[in-house]
Amino acid sequence: MRNSVLAEVLLIALVYVVGILIVWRHYTSLGTATWYAIPSAEGTKLSLSGVWYGYVSVPLFQFLLIRWYFRLVIWMRFLWQVSRINLDLVPTHPDRVGGLGFLSNTVYAFVPLAAAHGALLAGMLANRIFYMGAALPDFKIEISVIVIFLLFLVIGPLLVFAPQLAQVKRTGLREYGTLAERYVREFDGKWLRGGAPADEPFVGSGDIQSLADLGNSFEVVQGMRVAPVTREAFL
């Protein structure tokens, strides 16, 4: 699907039919005199640089952008299909997401996509500031929307694993809680209720370390996240 020639041909057609003739000409381009177009009674007249901009540069950018969207759809579909598998997740895995922690590194692959959106937004705001007298604070909503949109676009697909991770956490808390209950009762009976053999010294016994290790394991299960996303990746 990623390498489909038919898909890319359809994307090119979409760019010129919808992206240029509708979106760019009627919604994105400015209704005032700029370096690429001059309004007239017959309509907006493109300069020579405007023709190149409108029919080469902008389509190329839009094509690369929606091809990224197409690949994101493939990525989302792949993650969804994997999340339907009964994965062998381990609640005590030190990454605190059952062993899926490596997935958080995939967000760095979308840095070019995020940068492209930032450049697109910055250019649109700059045009309105330089040519239409707008001020940067006028676009607080637009900036907030693009940030939220990008976070959802990149991190959202990883949330398909949330149901399985939540179930693994519940199961882990129950099973390790039962194991901990059994161990601490035996520890209590042995060292606090007189059950320890007379010739077994308390100092140097491995029971204390085992109790601590069990507590650490239980804390790992308690700290499990329901999404394979780290704070560093989010930031």
N, CA, C and O of each residue as an XYZ file, in Angstrom:
940
protein
N       0.833     -1.211      0.000
C       0.000      0.000      0.000
C       0.863      1.255      0.000
O       0.538      2.231     -0.675
N       1.958      1.236      0.750
C       2.833      2.407      0.829
C       3.444      2.736     -0.526
O       3.619      3.908     -0.858
N       3.772      1.713     -1.310
C       4.455      1.905     -2.584
C       3.503      1.894     -3.785
O       3.946      1.751     -4.925
N       2.219      2.043     -3.537
C       1.231      1.966     -4.609
C       1.364      3.152     -5.572
O       1.260      4.306     -5.155
N       1.592      2.868     -6.855
C       1.664      3.919     -7.878
C       0.283      4.516     -8.114
O       0.154      5.727     -8.297
N      -0.746      3.681     -8.111
C      -2.111      4.162     -8.318
C      -2.509      5.164     -7.237
O      -3.143      6.181     -7.517
N      -2.130      4.862     -6.012
C      -2.464      5.774     -4.913
C      -1.806      7.135     -5.119
O      -2.434      8.164     -4.871
N      -0.564      7.158     -5.564
C       0.133      8.427     -5.749
C      -0.435      9.201     -6.932
O      -0.494     10.429     -6.892
N      -0.849      8.506     -7.977
C      -1.497      9.181     -9.109
C      -2.804      9.829     -8.655
O      -3.109     10.956     -9.043
N      -3.567      9.120     -7.840
C      -4.819      9.678     -7.322
C      -4.548     10.871     -6.403
O      -5.318     11.830     -6.382
N      -3.458     10.807     -5.651
C      -3.102     11.925     -4.777
C      -2.740     13.163     -5.601
O      -3.106     14.280     -5.236
N      -2.023     12.967     -6.712
C      -1.672     14.093     -7.590
C      -2.931     14.718     -8.176
O      -3.053     15.942     -8.229
N      -3.867     13.879     -8.619
C      -5.133     14.393     -9.154
C      -5.899     15.157     -8.090
O      -6.493     16.197     -8.374
N      -5.888     14.644     -6.861
C      -6.566     15.311     -5.760
C      -5.954     16.673     -5.480
O      -6.665     17.633     -5.184
N      -4.633     16.753     -5.574
C      -3.935     18.027     -5.314
C      -4.373     19.090     -6.316
O      -4.697     20.210     -5.922
N      -4.387     18.755     -7.615
C      -4.691     19.766     -8.630
C      -6.184     20.081     -8.711
O      -6.554     21.224     -8.984
N      -7.046     19.095     -8.481
C      -8.487     19.328     -8.596
C      -9.046     20.002     -7.352
O      -9.826     20.949     -7.451
N      -8.649     19.517     -6.190
C      -9.187     20.052     -4.936
C      -8.212     21.027     -4.277
O      -8.597     22.131     -3.891
N      -6.948     20.614     -4.150
C      -5.981     21.407     -3.409
C      -5.687     22.755     -4.042
O      -5.544     23.749     -3.329
N      -5.592     22.813     -5.372
C      -5.243     24.065     -6.042
C      -6.485     24.830     -6.492
O      -6.667     25.988     -6.116
N      -7.335     24.200     -7.288
C      -8.475     24.903     -7.870
C      -9.514     25.324     -6.828
O     -10.241     26.295     -7.038
N      -9.587     24.611     -5.725
C     -10.609     24.940     -4.712
C      -9.978     25.522     -3.454
O     -10.247     26.668     -3.096
N      -9.138     24.736     -2.781
C      -8.611     25.165     -1.489
C      -7.702     26.377     -1.635
O      -7.910     27.397     -0.979
N      -6.683     26.265     -2.504
C      -5.709     27.366     -2.600
C      -6.313     28.613     -3.232
O      -6.145     29.713     -2.705
N      -7.033     28.455     -4.383
C      -7.539     29.623     -5.099
C      -8.632     30.350     -4.327
O      -8.744     31.572     -4.429
N      -9.446     29.622     -3.552
C     -10.609     30.258     -2.918
C     -10.472     30.456     -1.411
O     -11.184     31.287     -0.848
N      -9.596     29.732     -0.746
C      -9.540     29.808      0.715
C      -8.163     30.209      1.256
O      -8.079     30.835      2.313
N      -7.103     29.862      0.558
C      -5.764     30.118      1.090
C      -5.135     31.383      0.532
O      -4.522     32.144      1.282
N      -5.269     31.624     -0.750
C      -4.655     32.800     -1.351
C      -5.307     34.076     -0.815
O      -6.486     34.087     -0.461
N      -4.527     35.132     -0.765
C      -4.986     36.394     -0.198
C      -5.756     37.207     -1.229
O      -5.469     37.151     -2.425
N      -6.728     37.956     -0.752
C      -7.527     38.803     -1.633
C      -6.964     40.197     -1.771
O      -7.724     41.153     -1.919
N      -5.675     40.338     -1.726
C      -5.012     41.623     -1.853
C      -3.776     41.458     -2.727
O      -3.363     40.337     -3.024
N      -3.186     42.581     -3.138
C      -2.012     42.519     -4.013
C      -0.822     41.938     -3.258
O      -0.473     42.396     -2.170
N      -0.217     40.936     -3.846
C       0.957     40.283     -3.253
C       1.997     40.074     -4.347
O       1.805     40.485     -5.491
N       3.099     39.431     -3.977
C       4.156     39.169     -4.952
C       3.739     38.129     -5.987
O       4.339     38.042     -7.058
N       2.700     37.329     -5.669
C       2.333     36.268     -6.603
C       1.026     36.526     -7.328
O       0.725     35.822     -8.292
N       0.236     37.503     -6.907
C      -1.049     37.744     -7.560
C      -1.506     39.180     -7.336
O      -1.180     39.806     -6.328
N      -2.279     39.691     -8.316
C      -2.842     41.039     -8.224
C      -4.325     40.938     -8.538
O      -4.695     40.453     -9.607
N      -5.200     41.397     -7.606
C      -6.642     41.359     -7.870
C      -7.020     42.312     -8.997
O      -6.445     43.394     -9.120
N      -7.973     41.914     -9.807
C      -8.466     42.766    -10.884
C      -9.959     42.519    -11.049
O     -10.531     41.652    -10.388
N     -10.582     43.283    -11.932
C     -12.026     43.136    -12.153
C     -12.361     41.775    -12.743
O     -13.439     41.233    -12.500
N     -11.452     41.235    -13.504
C     -11.683     39.910    -14.103
C     -11.347     38.762    -13.158
O     -11.620     37.601    -13.461
N     -10.760     39.085    -12.025
C     -10.340     38.056    -11.071
C      -8.880     38.223    -10.716
O      -8.221     39.157    -11.174
N      -8.385     37.328     -9.912
C      -6.990     37.405     -9.487
C      -6.068     37.004    -10.644
O      -6.242     35.953    -11.261
N      -5.080     37.869    -10.922
C      -4.127     37.596    -11.996
C      -2.782     37.233    -11.396
O      -2.196     38.005    -10.637
N      -2.301     36.050    -11.744
C      -1.031     35.575    -11.211
C       0.138     36.186    -11.967
O       0.090     36.352    -13.185
N       1.186     36.517    -11.224
C       2.436     36.924    -11.846
C       3.167     35.681    -12.334
O       2.731     34.558    -12.080
N       4.289     35.885    -13.041
C       5.052     34.726    -13.510
C       5.522     33.871    -12.341
O       5.439     32.644    -12.383
N       6.022     34.539    -11.289
C       6.424     33.781    -10.102
C       5.212     33.151     -9.429
O       5.318     32.086     -8.819
N       4.047     33.818     -9.540
C       2.818     33.265     -8.969
C       2.353     32.014     -9.688
O       1.818     31.094     -9.069
N       2.561     31.983    -11.011
C       2.207     30.768    -11.771
C       3.049     29.584    -11.307
O       2.537     28.486    -11.086
N       4.356     29.832    -11.163
C       5.227     28.761    -10.671
C       4.825     28.358     -9.252
O       4.770     27.173     -8.922
N       4.549     29.352     -8.431
C       4.157     29.095     -7.041
C       2.849     28.290     -6.976
O       2.739     27.320     -6.226
N       1.871     28.712     -7.775
C       0.547     28.095     -7.680
C       0.426     26.744     -8.339
O      -0.383     25.918     -7.916
N       1.227     26.499     -9.383
C       1.051     25.256    -10.139
C       2.235     24.302    -10.061
O       2.192     23.210    -10.628
N       3.295     24.709     -9.360
C       4.429     23.799     -9.151
C       4.759     23.671     -7.669
O       4.722     22.574     -7.112
N       5.082     24.792     -7.035
C       5.542     24.736     -5.636
C       4.448     24.267     -4.690
O       4.646     23.323     -3.925
N       3.284     24.930     -4.741
C       2.191     24.555     -3.835
C       1.715     23.122     -4.094
O       1.545     22.375     -3.131
N       1.493     22.706     -5.336
C       1.096     21.307     -5.557
C       2.122     20.297     -5.047
O       1.759     19.260     -4.493
N       3.414     20.610     -5.239
C       4.443     19.694     -4.757
C       4.369     19.567     -3.240
O       4.453     18.467     -2.694
N       4.213     20.703     -2.567
C       4.109     20.679     -1.110
C       2.858     19.909     -0.669
O       2.923     19.067      0.228
N       1.731     20.203     -1.302
C       0.486     19.528     -0.933
C       0.572     18.026     -1.199
O       0.061     17.225     -0.417
N       1.213     17.649     -2.292
C       1.358     16.224     -2.600
C       2.161     15.505     -1.523
O       1.760     14.445     -1.042
N       3.311     16.096     -1.145
C       4.128     15.476     -0.101
C       3.365     15.409      1.223
O       3.500     14.449      1.981
N       2.564     16.439      1.490
C       1.817     16.479      2.748
C       0.747     15.388      2.797
O       0.660     14.652      3.780
N      -0.063     15.280      1.749
C      -1.132     14.281      1.790
C      -0.586     12.873      1.600
O      -1.229     11.903      2.002
N       0.609     12.745      0.983
C       1.233     11.414      0.934
C       1.629     10.986      2.350
O       1.529      9.809      2.698
N       2.081     11.954      3.170
C       2.330     11.658      4.582
C       1.040     11.207      5.253
O       1.046     10.242      6.016
N      -0.061     11.892      4.978
C      -1.346     11.500      5.573
C      -1.720     10.076      5.150
O      -2.200      9.278      5.955
N      -1.488      9.779      3.872
C      -1.797      8.436      3.381
C      -0.970      7.385      4.112
O      -1.480      6.323      4.468
N       0.306      7.684      4.334
C       1.153      6.735      5.057
C       0.747      6.648      6.521
O       0.875      5.588      7.135
N       0.269      7.726      7.078
C      -0.241      7.683      8.447
C      -1.461      6.775      8.553
O      -1.627      6.055      9.537
N      -2.305      6.817      7.540
C      -3.474      5.924      7.526
C      -3.013      4.469      7.502
O      -3.572      3.626      8.203
N      -1.990      4.176      6.690
C      -1.444      2.810      6.640
C      -0.878      2.422      8.004
O      -1.106      1.311      8.484
N      -0.136      3.346      8.627
C       0.453      3.102      9.949
C      -0.635      2.850     10.987
O      -0.512      1.937     11.804
N      -1.708      3.657     10.961
C      -2.811      3.472     11.908
C      -3.476      2.114     11.696
O      -3.807      1.413     12.652
N      -3.663      1.761     10.436
C      -4.290      0.464     10.130
C      -3.428     -0.682     10.635
O      -3.936     -1.654     11.195
N      -2.113     -0.560     10.432
C      -1.198     -1.602     10.897
C      -1.245     -1.736     12.423
O      -1.336     -2.845     12.951
N      -1.182     -0.603     13.126
C      -1.236     -0.641     14.592
C      -2.554     -1.222     15.077
O      -2.583     -1.994     16.036
N      -3.640     -0.853     14.419
C      -4.951     -1.382     14.817
C      -4.990     -2.904     14.656
O      -5.499     -3.609     15.526
N      -4.451     -3.409     13.541
C      -4.459     -4.850     13.318
C      -3.591     -5.568     14.354
O      -3.966     -6.631     14.849
N      -2.424     -4.984     14.684
C      -1.558     -5.595     15.693
C      -2.241     -5.582     17.060
O      -2.113     -6.533     17.831
N      -2.965     -4.501     17.358
C      -3.620     -4.404     18.663
C      -4.755     -5.406     18.818
O      -5.198     -5.670     19.936
N      -5.236     -5.972     17.698
C      -6.298     -6.997     17.775
C      -5.723     -8.367     18.106
O      -6.465     -9.286     18.452
N      -4.389     -8.508     18.001
C      -3.743     -9.772     18.358
C      -3.684     -9.877     19.874
O      -3.541     -8.870     20.567
N      -3.793    -11.083     20.381
C      -3.672    -11.304     21.825
C      -2.184    -11.281     22.183
O      -1.534    -12.326     22.225
N      -1.652    -10.083     22.439
C      -0.223     -9.908     22.663
C       0.209    -10.487     24.004
O      -0.547    -10.462     24.975
N       1.427    -11.008     24.046
C       1.981    -11.591     25.277
C       2.711    -10.493     26.059
O       3.941    -10.465     26.107
N       1.940     -9.595     26.668
C       2.495     -8.465     27.406
C       2.799     -8.867     28.842
O       2.043     -9.613     29.464
N       3.920     -8.363     29.362
C       4.371     -8.710     30.717
C       4.205     -7.491     31.626
O       4.844     -6.466     31.387
N       3.375     -7.573     32.648
C       3.103     -6.393     33.489
C       4.308     -5.891     34.273
O       4.337     -4.725     34.667
N       5.306     -6.747     34.509
C       6.483     -6.311     35.271
C       7.632     -5.835     34.377
O       8.747     -5.628     34.857
N       7.363     -5.663     33.083
C       8.422     -5.170     32.199
C       8.857     -3.786     32.676
O       8.007     -2.946     32.970
N      10.175     -3.530     32.760
C      10.638     -2.249     33.307
C      10.256     -1.023     32.486
O      10.369      0.094     32.990
N       9.805     -1.187     31.229
C       9.392     -0.004     30.463
C       8.009      0.489     30.890
O       7.548      1.537     30.439
N       7.353     -0.279     31.764
C       6.044      0.070     32.361
C       4.916      0.149     31.336
O       3.883      0.766     31.595
N       5.108     -0.463     30.195
C       4.023     -0.608     29.221
C       4.022     -2.023     28.655
O       3.709     -2.236     27.483
N       4.373     -2.976     29.495
C       4.257     -4.375     29.121
C       5.242     -4.859     28.074
O       5.128     -5.992     27.607
N       6.221     -4.021     27.687
C       7.163     -4.402     26.642
C       6.949     -3.642     25.346
O       7.650     -3.885     24.365
N       5.977     -2.713     25.328
C       5.697     -1.933     24.123
C       6.373     -0.559     24.140
O       6.054      0.302     23.320
N       7.302     -0.359     25.072
C       7.927      0.951     25.213
C       8.644      1.425     23.965
O       8.748      2.630     23.735
N       9.139      0.503     23.155
C       9.873      0.886     21.940
C       8.986      1.655     20.969
O       9.494      2.390     20.122
N       7.665      1.496     21.077
C       6.763      2.184     20.158
C       6.806      3.701     20.323
O       6.510      4.438     19.383
N       7.175      4.167     21.517
C       7.219      5.617     21.724
C       8.287      6.269     20.848
O       8.203      7.462     20.557
N       9.286      5.500     20.428
C      10.338      6.059     19.570
C       9.849      6.322     18.152
O      10.513      7.027     17.391
N       8.696      5.765     17.787
C       8.201      5.977     16.425
C       7.766      7.420     16.205
O       7.697      7.863     15.058
N       7.470      8.168     17.268
C       7.005      9.542     17.082
C       8.091     10.408     16.433
O       7.775     11.388     15.758
N       9.364     10.055     16.630
C      10.438     10.872     16.060
C      10.476     10.778     14.538
O      11.045     11.646     13.877
N       9.877      9.735     13.982
C       9.831      9.617     12.521
C       8.928     10.672     11.897
O       9.024     10.943     10.700
N       8.049     11.272     12.703
C       7.095     12.245     12.178
C       7.561     13.687     12.375
O       6.784     14.620     12.175
N       8.812     13.875     12.763
C       9.350     15.234     12.917
C       9.255     16.025     11.608
O       8.844     17.185     11.646
N       9.618     15.451     10.443
C       9.462     16.226      9.195
C       8.014     16.662      8.950
O       7.770     17.768      8.466
N       7.067     15.801      9.282
C       5.652     16.151      9.101
C       5.259     17.315     10.001
O       4.574     18.240      9.564
N       5.692     17.270     11.257
C       5.380     18.357     12.193
C       6.043     19.654     11.746
O       5.436     20.722     11.822
N       7.297     19.564     11.276
C       8.004     20.756     10.807
C       7.311     21.357      9.580
O       7.239     22.578      9.441
N       6.810     20.508      8.704
C       6.099     20.996      7.518
C       4.836     21.753      7.908
O       4.537     22.802      7.338
N       4.102     21.227      8.870
C       2.909     21.929      9.340
C       3.281     23.271      9.979
O       2.590     24.273      9.797
N       4.381     23.269     10.726
C       4.826     24.516     11.338
C       5.201     25.560     10.295
O       4.861     26.735     10.431
N       5.908     25.119      9.245
C       6.289     26.033      8.168
C       5.052     26.543      7.425
O       4.972     27.719      7.071
N       4.104     25.660      7.196
C       2.867     26.048      6.508
C       2.101     27.092      7.313
O       1.672     28.111      6.772
N       1.935     26.833      8.603
C       1.214     27.771      9.460
C       1.953     29.105      9.556
O       1.335     30.167      9.484
N       3.284     29.048      9.719
C       4.077     30.274      9.833
C       3.963     31.116      8.558
O       3.852     32.340      8.634
N       3.990     30.474      7.403
C       3.864     31.199      6.144
C       2.500     31.865      6.001
O       2.408     33.019      5.581
N       1.440     31.135      6.352
C       0.091     31.700      6.264
C      -0.067     32.888      7.211
O      -0.663     33.900      6.842
N       0.459     32.773      8.417
C       0.358     33.877      9.370
C       1.191     35.071      8.894
O       0.758     36.218      9.005
N       2.381     34.798      8.367
C       3.244     35.879      7.899
C       2.585     36.647      6.758
O       2.661     37.875      6.716
N       1.941     35.941      5.838
C       1.258     36.615      4.738
C       0.177     37.560      5.250
O       0.035     38.679      4.757
N      -0.576     37.106      6.231
C      -1.653     37.945      6.761
C      -1.132     39.098      7.616
O      -1.761     40.153      7.704
N       0.012     38.886      8.237
C       0.617     39.971      9.034
C       1.231     41.031      8.111
O       1.030     42.224      8.337
N       1.973     40.620      7.081
C       2.686     41.561      6.210
C       1.769     42.247      5.193
O       1.973     43.413      4.856
N       0.748     41.511      4.701
C      -0.067     42.054      3.616
C      -1.454     42.532      4.058
O      -2.074     43.332      3.357
N      -1.949     42.061      5.199
C      -3.309     42.422      5.607
C      -3.360     43.090      6.975
O      -4.447     43.349      7.491
N      -2.199     43.374      7.574
C      -2.157     44.133      8.821
C      -2.573     43.368     10.058
O      -2.906     43.979     11.073
N      -2.563     42.055      9.999
C      -2.928     41.259     11.180
C      -1.776     41.258     12.181
O      -0.651     41.636     11.853
N      -2.074     40.826     13.409
C      -1.052     40.718     14.461
C      -0.969     39.263     14.905
O      -1.954     38.528     14.847
N       0.225     38.853     15.351
C       0.432     37.464     15.748
C      -0.551     36.983     16.818
O      -1.049     35.864     16.701
N      -0.861     37.784     17.872
C      -1.809     37.301     18.887
C      -3.214     37.004     18.346
O      -4.018     36.360     19.021
N      -3.505     37.474     17.133
C      -4.826     37.196     16.554
C      -4.996     35.722     16.198
O      -6.111     35.268     15.941
N      -3.911     34.989     16.184
C      -3.956     33.605     15.695
C      -3.709     32.590     16.801
O      -3.207     31.496     16.541
N      -4.056     32.944     18.026
C      -3.855     32.003     19.154
C      -4.621     30.708     18.927
O      -4.103     29.622     19.188
N      -5.853     30.820     18.441
C      -6.681     29.621     18.243
C      -6.084     28.735     17.160
O      -6.006     27.517     17.325
N      -5.665     29.336     16.054
C      -5.095     28.544     14.955
C      -3.841     27.796     15.403
O      -3.652     26.626     15.071
N      -2.981     28.491     16.167
C      -1.755     27.846     16.642
C      -2.077     26.704     17.595
O      -1.472     25.635     17.517
N      -3.029     26.930     18.494
C      -3.416     25.883     19.444
C      -4.006     24.682     18.719
O      -3.709     23.537     19.060
N      -4.841     24.944     17.720
C      -5.482     23.849     16.981
C      -4.442     23.004     16.258
O      -4.541     21.777     16.261
N      -3.441     23.639     15.637
C      -2.448     22.861     14.888
C      -1.589     22.029     15.826
O      -1.202     20.913     15.479
N      -1.281     22.554     17.016
C      -0.495     21.786     17.989
C      -1.286     20.559     18.448
O      -0.758     19.447     18.481
N      -2.556     20.773     18.802
C      -3.402     19.653     19.251
C      -3.589     18.641     18.124
O      -3.549     17.432     18.356
N      -3.793     19.136     16.910
C      -3.985     18.258     15.758
C      -2.768     17.373     15.532
O      -2.904     16.174     15.288
N      -1.565     17.967     15.614
C      -0.342     17.204     15.384
C      -0.111     16.170     16.482
O       0.317     15.050     16.206
N      -0.399     16.551     17.737
C      -0.254     15.594     18.833
C      -1.188     14.407     18.629
O      -0.800     13.254     18.816
N      -2.419     14.708     18.245
C      -3.379     13.622     18.001
C      -2.937     12.771     16.818
O      -3.075     11.548     16.843
N      -2.406     13.419     15.780
C      -2.012     12.712     14.566
C      -0.879     11.732     14.830
O      -0.868     10.630     14.283
N       0.085     12.134     15.676
C       1.281     11.331     15.903
C       1.099     10.359     17.062
O       1.492      9.196     16.969
N       0.504     10.834     18.153
C       0.387     10.006     19.356
C      -0.917      9.217     19.383
O      -0.978      8.130     19.958
N      -1.950      9.760     18.765
C      -3.259      9.102     18.780
C      -3.255      7.643     18.348
O      -3.885      6.816     19.006
N      -2.551      7.294     17.243
C      -2.571      5.890     16.803
C      -2.056      4.902     17.844
O      -2.467      3.742     17.846
N      -1.164      5.344     18.726
C      -0.607      4.432     19.735
C      -1.629      4.086     20.816
O      -1.435      3.139     21.578
N      -2.716      4.855     20.881
C      -3.720      4.612     21.919
C      -4.549      3.357     21.641
O      -5.329      2.935     22.495
N      -4.390      2.754     20.458
C      -5.153      1.536     20.162
C      -4.743      0.400     21.082
O      -5.478     -0.577     21.228
N      -3.555      0.519     21.715
C      -3.108     -0.539     22.628
C      -3.627     -0.330     24.050
O      -3.392     -1.167     24.921
N      -4.324      0.769     24.290
C      -4.784      1.085     25.642
C      -5.668     -0.006     26.253
O      -5.449     -0.362     27.412
N      -6.655     -0.557     25.535
C      -7.484     -1.609     26.155
C      -6.685     -2.816     26.621
O      -6.907     -3.314     27.724
N      -5.743     -3.301     25.784
C      -4.945     -4.466     26.187
C      -4.040     -4.141     27.362
O      -3.900     -4.945     28.284
N      -3.416     -2.946     27.332
C      -2.529     -2.572     28.426
C      -3.308     -2.412     29.730
O      -2.819     -2.795     30.793
N      -4.501     -1.854     29.658
C      -5.321     -1.701     30.866
C      -5.701     -3.065     31.429
O      -5.698     -3.266     32.644
N      -6.031     -4.006     30.533
C      -6.375     -5.346     30.986
C      -5.182     -6.050     31.605
O      -5.314     -6.723     32.627
N      -4.001     -5.895     30.980
C      -2.780     -6.495     31.518
C      -2.466     -5.921     32.890
O      -2.035     -6.654     33.781
N      -2.673     -4.635     33.072
C      -2.409     -4.014     34.367
C      -3.355     -4.557     35.438
O      -2.926     -4.864     36.550
N      -4.624     -4.674     35.106
C      -5.587     -5.215     36.074
C      -5.240     -6.653     36.442
O      -5.267     -7.033     37.612
N      -4.912     -7.447     35.417
C      -4.546     -8.838     35.674
C      -3.267     -8.919     36.496
O      -3.170     -9.731     37.416
N      -2.280     -8.078     36.168
C      -1.025     -8.080     36.900
C      -1.205     -7.689     38.353
O      -0.604     -8.297     39.238
N      -2.021     -6.685     38.609
C      -2.275     -6.275     39.997
C      -2.932     -7.402     40.783
O      -2.618     -7.611     41.955
N      -3.839     -8.125     40.144
C      -4.509     -9.229     40.833
C      -3.537    -10.378     41.098
O      -3.477    -10.902     42.210
N      -2.781    -10.765     40.077
C      -1.900    -11.917     40.232
C      -0.720    -11.613     41.142
O      -0.398    -12.410     42.023
N      -0.071    -10.468     40.942
C       1.067    -10.134     41.799
C       0.610     -9.750     43.196
O       1.349     -9.913     44.167
N      -0.623     -9.234     43.296
C      -1.174     -8.981     44.626
C      -1.389    -10.270     45.405
O      -1.131    -10.342     46.606
N      -1.872    -11.296     44.688
C      -2.061    -12.604     45.326
C      -0.719    -13.205     45.740
O      -0.585    -13.753     46.834
N       0.279    -13.095     44.847
C       1.615    -13.606     45.166
C       2.210    -12.861     46.358
O       2.813    -13.469     47.242
N       2.035    -11.543     46.374
C       2.581    -10.749     47.478
C       1.890    -11.103     48.794
O       2.529    -11.172     49.844
N       0.590    -11.324     48.724
C      -0.157    -11.698     49.936
C       0.387    -13.004     50.516
O       0.599    -13.126     51.722
N       0.603    -13.957     49.644
C       1.121    -15.254     50.096
C       2.514    -15.109     50.710
O       2.815    -15.696     51.749
N       3.369    -14.302     50.034
C       4.741    -14.177     50.516
C       4.799    -13.448     51.856
O       5.472    -13.899     52.783
N       4.086    -12.313     51.958
C       4.188    -11.538     53.199
C       3.589    -12.300     54.380
O       4.044    -12.132     55.511
N       2.579    -13.132     54.138
C       2.034    -13.934     55.238
C       3.058    -14.966     55.718
O       3.238    -15.171     56.918
N       3.734    -15.619     54.742
C       4.761    -16.589     55.130
C       5.936    -15.882     55.816
O       6.507    -16.411     56.770
N       6.292    -14.693     55.332
C       7.371    -13.931     55.962
C       6.987    -13.532     57.373
O       7.797    -13.623     58.296
N       5.760    -13.092     57.537
C       5.286    -12.681     58.860
C       5.277    -13.867     59.824
O       5.702    -13.754     60.974
N       4.782    -15.013     59.328
C       4.734    -16.189     60.186
C       6.105    -16.712     60.562
O       6.305    -17.235     61.658
N       7.055    -16.565     59.636
C       8.398    -17.089     59.864
C       9.201    -16.204     60.809
O       9.823    -16.708     61.745
N       9.198    -14.881     60.577
C      10.117    -14.018     61.312
C       9.468    -13.223     62.453
O      10.162    -12.709     63.330
N       8.159    -13.130     62.435
C       7.500    -12.362     63.496
C       6.663    -13.228     64.433
O       6.336    -12.798     65.540
N       6.316    -14.430     64.009
C       5.464    -15.302     64.835
C       6.199    -16.531     65.328
O       5.579    -17.474     65.818
N       7.524    -16.526     65.201
C       8.298    -17.636     65.763
C       8.376    -18.849     64.889
O       8.662    -19.934     65.393
N       8.134    -18.725     63.587
C       8.168    -19.895     62.710
C       9.533    -20.210     62.146
O       9.713    -21.258     61.527
N      10.509    -19.325     62.343
C      11.836    -19.541     61.765
C      12.584    -20.620     62.537
O      12.474    -20.659     63.762
N      13.346    -21.507     61.873
C      14.172    -22.496     62.584
C      15.169    -21.800     63.509
O      15.654    -20.710     63.208
N      15.460    -22.430     64.612
C      16.349    -21.812     65.612
C      17.754    -21.600     65.089
O      18.432    -20.669     65.525
N      18.214    -22.436     64.166
C      19.581    -22.324     63.674
C      19.701    -21.422     62.444
O      20.782    -21.327     61.863
N      18.604    -20.752     62.029
C      18.655    -19.860     60.860
C      18.791    -18.422     61.326
O      17.865    -17.897     61.944
N      19.898    -17.775     61.057
C      20.101    -16.390     61.514
C      19.267    -15.417     60.684
O      19.083    -15.600     59.480
N      18.773    -14.392     61.349
C      18.002    -13.366     60.645
C      18.916    -12.467     59.806
O      18.606    -12.119     58.667
N      20.066    -12.100     60.417
C      21.030    -11.270     59.709
C      21.641    -12.078     58.565
O      22.150    -13.178     58.780
N      21.590    -11.538     57.368
C      22.142    -12.230     56.213
C      21.120    -13.083     55.480
O      21.445    -13.679     54.454
N      19.886    -13.156     55.985
C      18.859    -13.954     55.319
C      18.437    -13.271     54.018
O      18.341    -12.046     53.943
N      18.192    -14.086     53.010
C      17.751    -13.542     51.719
C      16.281    -13.201     51.688
O      15.793    -12.668     50.692
N      15.549    -13.501     52.776
C      14.110    -13.237     52.774
C      13.810    -11.740     52.686
O      12.862    -11.337     52.012
N      14.617    -10.911     53.365
C      14.394     -9.472     53.343
C      14.567     -8.918     51.931
O      13.762     -8.113     51.462
N      15.632     -9.363     51.264
C      15.869     -8.896     49.900
C      14.772     -9.362     48.959
O      14.352     -8.621     48.070
N      14.311    -10.586     49.154
C      13.228    -11.094     48.312
C      11.951    -10.289     48.522
O      11.213    -10.021     47.574
N      11.694     -9.900     49.789
C      10.523     -9.081     50.091
C      10.621     -7.722     49.385
O       9.640     -7.226     48.832
N      11.829     -7.128     49.414
C      12.032     -5.849     48.736
C      11.870     -5.986     47.222
O      11.266     -5.129     46.576
N      12.415     -7.070     46.662
C      12.294     -7.288     45.221
C      10.837     -7.466     44.809
O      10.406     -6.972     43.767
N      10.095     -8.175     45.636
C       8.684     -8.369     45.347
C       7.939     -7.040     45.383
O       7.071     -6.780     44.550
N       8.293     -6.196     46.367
C       7.673     -4.873     46.451
C       7.984     -4.021     45.234
O       7.119     -3.301     44.736
N       9.221     -4.102     44.754
C       9.595     -3.359     43.555
C       8.818     -3.835     42.328
O       8.384     -3.030     41.504
N       8.652     -5.148     42.220
C       7.895     -5.696     41.099
C       6.447     -5.226     41.134
O       5.866     -4.890     40.102
N       5.876     -5.206     42.326
C       4.484     -4.772     42.450
C       4.353     -3.283     42.100
O       3.363     -2.872     41.494
N       5.346     -2.485     42.479
C       5.319     -1.061     42.146
C       5.408     -0.847     40.634
O       4.790      0.075     40.101
N       6.176     -1.696     39.940
C       6.253     -1.602     38.487
C       4.885     -1.855     37.875
O       4.466     -1.142     36.963
N       4.188     -2.872     38.377
C       2.846     -3.172     37.867
C       1.903     -2.009     38.164
O       1.121     -1.612     37.300
N       1.970     -1.462     39.372
C       1.116     -0.332     39.727
C       1.385      0.880     38.848
O       0.470      1.647     38.547
N       2.635      1.054     38.436
C       2.998      2.213     37.627
C       2.840      2.017     36.137
O       3.269      2.871     35.361
N       2.237      0.921     35.712
C       2.030      0.686     34.283
C       1.193      1.791     33.661
O       0.211      2.242     34.250
N       1.588      2.229     32.461
C       0.800      3.198     31.704
C      -0.086      2.445     30.727
O       0.221      1.319     30.335
N      -1.175      3.069     30.340
C      -2.107      2.418     29.409
C      -1.872      2.878     27.977
O      -2.672      2.577     27.091
N      -0.781      3.604     27.742
C      -0.415      3.997     26.375
C       1.104      3.957     26.261
O       1.799      4.429     27.161
N       1.634      3.402     25.167
C       3.082      3.298     25.005
C       3.713      4.608     24.558
O       4.352      4.671     23.508
N       3.531      5.660     25.364
C       4.066      6.975     25.042
C       4.792      7.514     26.265
O       4.222      7.560     27.356
N       6.035      7.918     26.094
C       6.804      8.479     27.201
C       6.629      9.997     27.237
O       6.206     10.611     26.258
N       6.957     10.580     28.369
C       6.866     12.032     28.506
C       7.843     12.726     27.563
O       7.540     13.791     27.027
N       9.017     12.124     27.360
C      10.013     12.709     26.480
C       9.484     12.750     25.039
O       9.640     13.753     24.343
N       8.863     11.662     24.605
C       8.314     11.626     23.252
C       7.188     12.648     23.107
O       7.075     13.305     22.072
N       6.370     12.781     24.122
C       5.260     13.741     24.087
C       5.799     15.170     23.967
O       5.305     15.966     23.168
N       6.816     15.480     24.770
C       7.399     16.827     24.708
C       8.080     17.070     23.372
O       8.625     18.150     23.144
